[in-house]
């Protein structure tokens, strides 16, 4: 395989040609190359795929492994100009340690510190909200002010980004949060393998951080047996402890034994023909409004728990500084019982984590600070409470992405849930009652920002 390599400032540029397999990948970037990159202070490694005819899955996986080594040395990797088939293969990676850009122009915007794009930058029709938010974060970091648009016609005067994504580090479970509800999607036949497919710790963390409605979308399920029902019953019992609504939507009951469905009803599952029926039900409305205090015995704050604090704090503070343009001042960490001042106009978000360590990260900040962040994410200050909730959710998602990256660099195996947003601080009080945690208090232009890790 022919390979062109050149150094361009702090970037290394590769342009391989022909068919790409695992052996060829090993010839492009070698361990000696990685050592050289460190010595030269390389920031980016970009690979132009325009001359790659085809590649197999083993090649892309091996390349991802190499990019992971670079990632842990704070060297960003990217692939651009890949054809449709290669893009499909890349999309099947669970954890992707490189950026993907649709063309060289966009690659230069992200991975060339000497290049400055003068035209407006638009993000168009990107369905993955977390990726959209991370693209915004990276662009703001580069000094740009990107706009989100719904069609290409709106962005004809600038650069349109549609198919690019930045480093993707996934949770074990793909979950979607819509309007304060967690959705899980199932398909095919559910059997004894269901516990391997469903991450129960992820579900538990979402209960702990305050979610009270869980939708089990089973429109694509062909059937289920007693083993699947036993596992789902376990979820039902745990959900009942928190007063949560567990709703099964779209399940075709014709080919399922009646007693199995009755077993699920006995542990609290409710059945709905479709999502519209669920959303219009009184049970759904009551669950969303539920603010019951849940008393759970808190775990102790240990040395190992304290050790992970810097990973969470560093990722959080750097994100807030970037989104507000203000340098933070920080008070020393303090282990104390969590107390909230419900007389002030605070907004908050809780994010669960589990793995090598487990707990909940809580972010609390003033509405005034949230308005500054809103100008970056929405292009303007939010106009309604719904806009505020959406904005805080997107902001918390960016922090989740940055925490994941920080943890991966140091081989810390921790998964994070999607964020739960609280537009009224009283509702958060019900989750943290009688709990101790590590508090770190920041100030941004005098505006308070509270960070907690609790167990």
N, C-alpha and C positions, 0 to 999 in steps of 0.2 A: 504493500500500500504506500502510495506517495503522500507525504505530509509536508506542508509548508508551515514553518514556525517563525514567528518574529516577536521581538520585544518592542512594545509601544508605550514608553513611559512606565507606569506601574501596572501595565497590562501585558499578558502574554496571549498572543493570537495564534490559533491553529486553523489550518484548512486542509483536512484529510480528503482523500479521493478514493472512489471505488466502493467495494463492499466492506462493511464493518462487522467483524466478529470479535470474540473475546481476545483472541491472540493479537489482532490488530490494535485493539484498545490499549493493550499492555505496551505496545511500541510507541504510542502517541505520548503518553505521560508516564514516565518511569519514576521509581523512588528517588533516583539521583536528581531528576527534574524538580521534584517537590522540595528537596533540600536546597537546590539552587534558588527556587522561588523565595524560600524563607530568607536566604542570605541577601537577595536583591530587594527584599521588601515588596514583593509583588502583591497587589490587591485584588486583581481580577485575572481569571483564566477563561478566555472565550474561544469556543470552537464553532467554526462556520461549517454547517452541514450541507451547504449548497451543492457540493460535488460528491456527496455520499449517495450512491445509487440505492442501497438498501442496508438494513442492519437487523440483526436478530435480537431476541430478548436477552440472551446471555451477554451480548455486547453492551447493551444499555444498562443492565444491572452492574456489570463490572465497572463501567464508566461512572455510575452512581456511587459505587464504593470508593473510587478514586476521589470523586468530588467530596465525599464525606470526610476523607482524610484532609483535604484542603480546607473544608468548612471548619474543622476543628482547629485549624491554624489561622483562622480569620481571613482566609482567601476565598473570595466569592467566585463561583464557577457558573458558566452559562453556556447554553446551546442556542443557536439561532439558524434560521433558514432551513429548518428540517422539513422534509416532505410529510404528506398526510399520514402515511403508514408508520413512519418513525414517531410522529406525534402521538399516534394511537398507542404505540408501545410505551412511550414515556408516561402516558396517562394511566397506565396500569401499575405504575410504581406506587407502593403504599407511602413510603417516605422518599421524597425527592430532594436531594441535597444540592441541586443547581437551579438556576433560573432558566426559563424558556421564553425566548422572544421570537416573535413572528418574522422579523427582518432585521437587517443590519442597522438600519436607522434607529430603531427602538433600542437595540443593543447598545448603541453608542450613548444614548440618553442615560441609560442605567449604569454602564460599565466603562465610561471614558471620562475621567475627571477633567480632561482638557477640552472637552466638547461642551458647548452650550447651545441648546435648542432655542431659537428665537420665536418660533411659532407657538401658538397655544397647544396644550396637550389635553386630549380628551380620552376618557375611558368609556367605551361604547358596548352596551349589551353584554356585560360580564355578569353571569348568573350567580357565580360563587361569591357571596358577599365577603367571606373572609379573604379570598384572593384579591377582590376589589379593594378592600381596606388596606391590605398590605402593599398593593401597588401604589395607592395614595401615599402611604407612609414613606415608602422608598423615594417617591418623587418629591415629596415635601422635604425629605432629608437632603435631596439634591438641589433644593432651592426653587422648585417649580410649584405652581398652584394649579393642579389638574382639575378639570371639570368632568362630571359624570353626565353622559347624554344617552338618549334612548334610540337614536338612529344616526347613521353616518352623515346625513344631510346637514344636521346641526353642527357637525365638526369639519365641514369642508374647507375651512380656512386654516386648519391646523393638522397636527399629527394625531391619528386615531389608533388607540390600542384596543384590540378586540380579543386576541387569542393568547396573549402572554400571561405568564404567571411567575411569581417568585417562589423561592424555596418552600416546598410543601412538606411539613412534618405532621403526620396524621395522628388522630386518636385511634384507638383500637376499634371504636364503634363510630360509624358514620351517623350522626344524629342531626336533625334539623330543628331549630327553635323558631316558632312563628307565634307572634302575639302572646308571649309568655307561656307557650305550650311546647313540650318536647315531643317530637314525632320520631317513632322508630318504624322502619319499613321491612316487611318480611315477604318472602316469596317461596314458591315450591312447597314441598311437603315438610312439615315440622315434626322432628322425631327426637331420638336420644342425643342427636348432635347439636341440638339447640343451645345448650350451655356453652358449647365451644364457639358458637356464632355470636352470642349475645354477651356483652361485657357487663356482668352484674355489678361490679364496682362502680362503673360509670353511672349506672342507674341509681345506686345508693348515694353517690356524691350529689347527683342532681336533686334527690330528695332532701339531702342535708342543707343545700344552699338555698332552698326555698321554692323549687318548682312543685306545683300541686296538681298539674294535669299532664298525663302522659297518654299519647295516642299510639296505639299499636295498629298500624295500617296493614291489614291483611287482605287487601283486594287481590293480590297475586298469589295467595296461599291456596294450594290445592287440597290440603287436608292436614290433620294433626293427630298424633296418637297419644297414649297415656303418658309416655315419657315426657313429651312436650308439655302436656297439661300439668304434670308434677312440677316442672321447672317454672312455668308461668304462675302456678299457685303460690310458689315461694315468693315471687315478685308481688303478688296480690297481698299476701300477708304483710310484707315489709311496707308496701304502700299504705296499707290500712293504719299502720302505726303513726303515720304522718297525716292521716286524713286526706290522702291523695285520691284523685279520680283516675282510675286506669280504664281506658276506653278501647275496646276492640272495634275497629271500623272496617266494614266491607267484607267480612268473612262469610263465605258461602257455606251455610250449615247443612246443606243437603246430604253430603257424604260423611258427616261427622256424627259419632254416636251421641245421642241426647244426654247421656249421663256425664260425658266429658264436658259438655257445655255447662251443665248444671254445677259441676265441680268448680268451674271457673267463676260462675256467678256466686257460689257460696263464699269465695274468698274476696269478693268485692269487684270483680270485673263487670263492666257494663258493655252491652252490645249495641252498636248503631249501624244502620244499613249503609250510611254514607257520612261524609264529613259535615254536610249541611245539617243533617239531623242532629249530630252531636253539638254543633255550634249553637243551635236553637234550643237546646235542652236546658231545663232548669238546673240539672245536676252539674252541667258545665259551668253555668254562670255562678252557682254557689261555690264551686271549687276554686274558681279564679278569685273570688272575693274572700276566701277563707284566710283568716289571719290567726288561727289558733296557735298558741304557744306550745312548742314541742319540747318536752323535757327529756334530754338524753344525757347520760353520764359522760362528761367531757374527759378526753384523754389528757395525760400529763404533757407539759412542755418539756421535751428532753433535749440533751446536747445535740443529738443528730438532727432534731427538728430545727434548732437554732442555726445549725450549719447551712441549711438551705436558704436562709433569709437573704443573703446577698444576691443570689440568682434572681429572686423575685423582685427585690427592691431595685437593683440596677436596671433591669429591663423596664420596670414601671417608670422610674424617674427619668430615664432617657427618652421614653416615649412622650411623657407629659411635657418635658422641656422642649422637644421638637414641635409638638402640636401647639404649644402656647408661645414659643419664642422667648420664654423666660427661664433664667437659671434658678434652680431650686435652692432654698436653704433648708437644712435638715436638722431636726433635733435627734439626740441619741435614742436608740431603740429602748423600749421599756416593756417589761412583762407585767401585765396588769389585767384586771377584769375589764371586759369591754363595756364601756358606758357611752351612750349616745345622747347628744343634746337635741331632743326632738323639737325644740323651739326655733331652730334655725332652718333655713331653706337649703337643705343638703339633698343631693342625689347620691345613689350608691349602686354598687354592683358586687355580687358574690360569685366566686369561681371555685369550684371544687378541684382537688387534685388527689391522686393516689398512685401507688407504686412503691418505690423505695421509701417513700414517706407519704403520709396522707394528712389532709386537713382542708381548710377553706381560706382562700385569699379574699379579703374584703377591701374595696376601694370606696372612700367617701369623700366627696368634694362639694364645693359651693356651686350654686346655680350660676354665679357670675363667672367662675372658672369654666363651667361647662359651655357658656356662650362663646368664649374664646376658642374652645376646641371645635365647637359647631361651625365656626367660620371656615375652618380648614376642611372638615369632613363634608359639610353640606353646602359650602360656598356662601352661607349666610347664617344669621342667628336663627335658631329654631322658632317656629311660629305657634306651636301647640304642644300640649303634654305628650301627644303621640310622637311628635317629631323629637322631643327630648328623650323619650325612652329609646327610640330607634338610634339616635345619635350616641347615647351612652352605651348601648349595646355594641355598636360598631367600634367605638373607642376601646371598650373592654376587649373586644375581639382582637384588636391590634396588639394590645398588651399580652393577651394569651399567646399570640403568634411569636412575639418577641421573647416571652418567658420560655417557650418551647425551644427556641433557638439557643438561648443561653444554657438551658439544661443539657441539650444535646452536645454542646461543645465540651462539656465536662463529664460526659457519659453518665449523667444522672437519669435514671429510668423513672420518670414521673409523667403521668398522663393528666391532662386538664379537661374539665368539662367546658361546655359553652356557658357564657355568662348569664346570670339572672339579674335583671335590672329592677331597682326599687325607686320609684319616683316619690314615694313617701317614706321617710326614714323610720316611722313607727313600725312599718311592716318588717324592716330588717331587725328591729329590736327583738321581735319574737324568735328569731333564729339564734341570736347571740346571748340570750338571757342566761345568766349564771356561768358564763364561759370566760376563761382567761385566754389571753393571746399576746402575741408580740406586736406592740404598737410602734409605728414609725410615723412621725408627724412632719410634713413638709409645708413650706410656704412658697407660693408663686406670686410675686408682687403683693405680698400680704394676704393672699387668699389661701385658706386652709385646705390641705389635702391629707386625709388620714389613710394610712395603710395598715392593715391587720393580717396576721397569720394566726388562725385559731385551729383548735382540734376538737 
